Amino acid sequence: MRKLVLVVVFSLWSTAFFGQAAFDKFDGQDDVTSVIVNKKMFEMMGSVKMDNKDKDSQQYLNLIKKLDNLKVFTTNSTRVTSEMRTTTDKYMKSAGLDELMRINDGGKNIKIWVRSGAKDSQIKELLMFMEGTSKGNETVLMSLTGDFDLNEISVLTDKMRLPGGDELKKATKGKK
């Protein structure tokens, strides 16, 4: 019984650790542009006082308070794209993510997975892998963690101008 408990604890710990560091190997590579925003930055952004808040700005401030981590990696390298694809597939299976949508359109391949929260539209983690963006052969890997509503994503993609934002907006339609 003790061995079983140790195995379960270790497997849960290793999955959580892998989730934190699975994509970090792409940070700092010569052929990769990376943007990493941690919880502390989201907290600082959320505490900004705005005198003239419109509805979108208020939604944006409410959303960023719910986010823990954002990692976006982009590359034009076929070698790195292959590595990203392999790492994403491995992570997606080990993390127990559910496929939200898949698009294959004129050389552009987009896959979006999520780990749901308490409600269907509540998201703990969103992972997007996109090959062949509108900029040509660019590949984008994005990981977003926190406790947020899927319908709030369009506000984030607009305000932060995230690659793949249009595809994420499509994913939120009809998921109310």
C-alpha positions as CSV (number, residue, x, y, z in Angstrom):
1,M,0.0,0.0,0.0
2,R,2.8,2.4,0.9
3,K,4.5,1.7,-2.5
4,L,1.2,2.5,-4.3
5,V,0.9,5.8,-2.5
6,L,4.5,6.7,-3.4
7,V,3.9,5.8,-7.0
8,V,0.8,7.9,-7.2
9,V,2.4,10.9,-5.5
10,F,5.5,10.7,-7.7
11,S,3.5,10.4,-10.9
12,L,1.3,13.4,-10.0
13,W,4.4,15.4,-9.0
14,S,6.3,14.5,-12.2
15,T,3.3,15.5,-14.4
16,A,3.0,18.8,-12.6
17,F,6.8,19.4,-12.9
18,F,6.8,18.4,-16.6
19,G,3.9,20.8,-17.2
20,Q,5.9,23.6,-15.7
21,A,9.0,22.9,-17.7
22,A,7.9,21.1,-20.8
23,F,8.3,24.0,-23.1
24,D,11.0,25.9,-21.3
25,K,13.7,24.3,-23.5
26,F,12.5,26.6,-26.3
27,D,13.2,29.7,-24.3
28,G,16.6,31.2,-25.3
29,Q,17.1,29.2,-28.5
30,D,18.5,31.2,-31.4
31,D,15.7,30.2,-33.8
32,V,12.9,30.9,-31.3
33,T,11.2,34.1,-30.3
34,S,9.7,33.7,-26.8
35,V,7.3,35.7,-24.6
36,I,6.9,34.5,-21.1
37,V,4.6,36.3,-18.6
38,N,4.5,35.0,-15.1
39,K,1.8,35.4,-12.3
40,K,3.7,38.2,-10.7
41,M,3.5,40.3,-13.9
42,F,-0.2,39.5,-14.3
43,E,-0.7,40.6,-10.7
44,M,1.1,43.9,-11.4
45,M,-0.9,44.5,-14.6
46,G,-4.1,43.8,-12.7
47,S,-3.3,46.3,-10.1
48,V,-3.0,49.2,-12.5
49,K,-5.6,51.9,-11.8
50,M,-7.4,53.2,-14.8
51,D,-9.6,56.3,-14.5
52,N,-11.5,55.8,-17.8
53,K,-12.3,52.1,-18.0
54,D,-14.3,50.9,-20.9
55,K,-16.0,47.5,-20.9
56,D,-13.1,45.7,-22.7
57,S,-10.5,47.2,-20.4
58,Q,-12.4,46.1,-17.3
59,Q,-12.8,42.6,-18.8
60,Y,-9.1,42.5,-19.6
61,L,-8.2,43.6,-16.0
62,N,-10.5,41.0,-14.5
63,L,-9.1,38.3,-16.8
64,I,-5.4,38.9,-16.1
65,K,-6.0,38.6,-12.4
66,K,-7.0,35.0,-13.1
67,L,-3.9,34.0,-15.1
68,D,-0.8,32.3,-13.8
69,N,1.4,31.8,-16.8
70,L,1.6,32.6,-20.5
71,K,4.3,31.2,-22.7
72,V,4.4,31.9,-26.5
73,F,7.2,30.5,-28.7
74,T,7.4,31.3,-32.4
75,T,9.9,29.9,-34.9
76,N,10.5,29.6,-38.7
77,S,13.0,26.7,-38.2
78,T,11.8,23.3,-39.5
79,R,14.1,21.6,-36.9
80,V,12.5,23.6,-34.0
81,T,9.0,23.1,-35.4
82,S,9.6,19.3,-35.4
83,E,10.8,19.5,-31.8
84,M,7.8,21.7,-30.8
85,R,5.4,19.2,-32.4
86,T,7.0,16.2,-30.6
87,T,7.1,18.0,-27.2
88,T,3.5,19.2,-27.6
89,D,2.2,15.8,-28.5
90,K,4.0,14.2,-25.6
91,Y,2.9,16.9,-23.2
92,M,-0.7,16.9,-24.4
93,K,-1.0,13.1,-23.7
94,S,0.7,13.2,-20.3
95,A,-1.2,16.3,-19.1
96,G,-4.6,14.8,-19.9
97,L,-5.7,17.7,-22.1
98,D,-8.9,17.5,-24.2
99,E,-8.9,18.6,-27.8
100,L,-11.0,21.7,-28.2
101,M,-10.6,22.2,-31.9
102,R,-8.5,21.4,-35.0
103,I,-8.2,23.5,-38.2
104,N,-6.5,22.6,-41.4
105,D,-6.8,25.4,-43.9
106,G,-4.6,26.0,-46.9
107,G,-1.3,24.9,-45.2
108,K,-2.3,26.3,-41.8
109,N,-2.7,23.7,-39.1
110,I,-4.0,24.7,-35.8
111,K,-4.7,22.5,-32.8
112,I,-6.1,23.7,-29.5
113,W,-6.4,21.6,-26.3
114,V,-7.7,22.5,-22.9
115,R,-7.9,21.2,-19.3
116,S,-11.3,22.1,-18.0
117,G,-12.2,23.5,-14.6
118,A,-15.4,23.1,-12.6
119,K,-17.7,24.3,-15.5
120,D,-17.5,23.4,-19.2
121,S,-16.3,26.9,-20.1
122,Q,-13.9,27.2,-17.2
123,I,-10.3,26.5,-18.2
124,K,-7.2,25.6,-16.1
125,E,-4.9,25.3,-19.1
126,L,-5.0,26.1,-22.8
127,L,-2.4,24.8,-25.2
128,M,-2.3,25.9,-28.9
129,F,0.0,24.6,-31.6
130,M,-0.1,26.4,-34.9
131,E,2.0,25.6,-38.0
132,G,1.9,27.7,-41.2
133,T,0.6,31.0,-39.9
134,S,-0.3,33.9,-42.1
135,K,3.3,35.0,-42.0
136,G,4.4,31.9,-44.0
137,N,6.0,28.9,-42.4
138,E,6.0,30.3,-38.9
139,T,5.1,28.0,-36.1
140,V,3.5,29.2,-32.8
141,L,3.3,27.3,-29.5
142,M,1.3,28.9,-26.8
143,S,0.6,27.7,-23.2
144,L,-1.8,29.6,-21.0
145,T,-2.5,28.5,-17.4
146,G,-4.8,30.0,-14.7
147,D,-8.5,29.7,-13.8
148,F,-10.3,31.6,-16.5
149,D,-13.4,31.4,-18.7
150,L,-12.9,30.4,-22.3
151,N,-15.2,33.2,-23.4
152,E,-12.7,35.8,-22.0
153,I,-9.9,34.8,-24.3
154,S,-10.8,37.1,-27.1
155,V,-10.2,40.1,-24.8
156,L,-6.7,38.8,-24.0
157,T,-5.8,38.1,-27.6
158,D,-6.9,41.6,-28.6
159,K,-5.1,43.5,-25.9
160,M,-1.9,41.5,-26.0
161,R,-1.9,40.9,-29.8
162,L,-1.1,37.3,-29.4
163,P,-0.2,35.2,-32.4
164,G,-3.1,32.9,-33.2
165,G,-5.6,35.2,-31.6
166,D,-8.0,35.0,-34.4
167,E,-8.1,31.2,-34.1
168,L,-8.6,31.4,-30.4
169,K,-11.6,33.7,-31.0
170,K,-13.1,31.1,-33.3
171,A,-12.7,28.5,-30.5
172,T,-14.7,30.7,-28.1
173,K,-17.7,31.1,-30.4
174,G,-20.5,28.8,-29.3
175,K,-18.9,27.7,-26.1
176,K,-21.0,29.9,-23.7
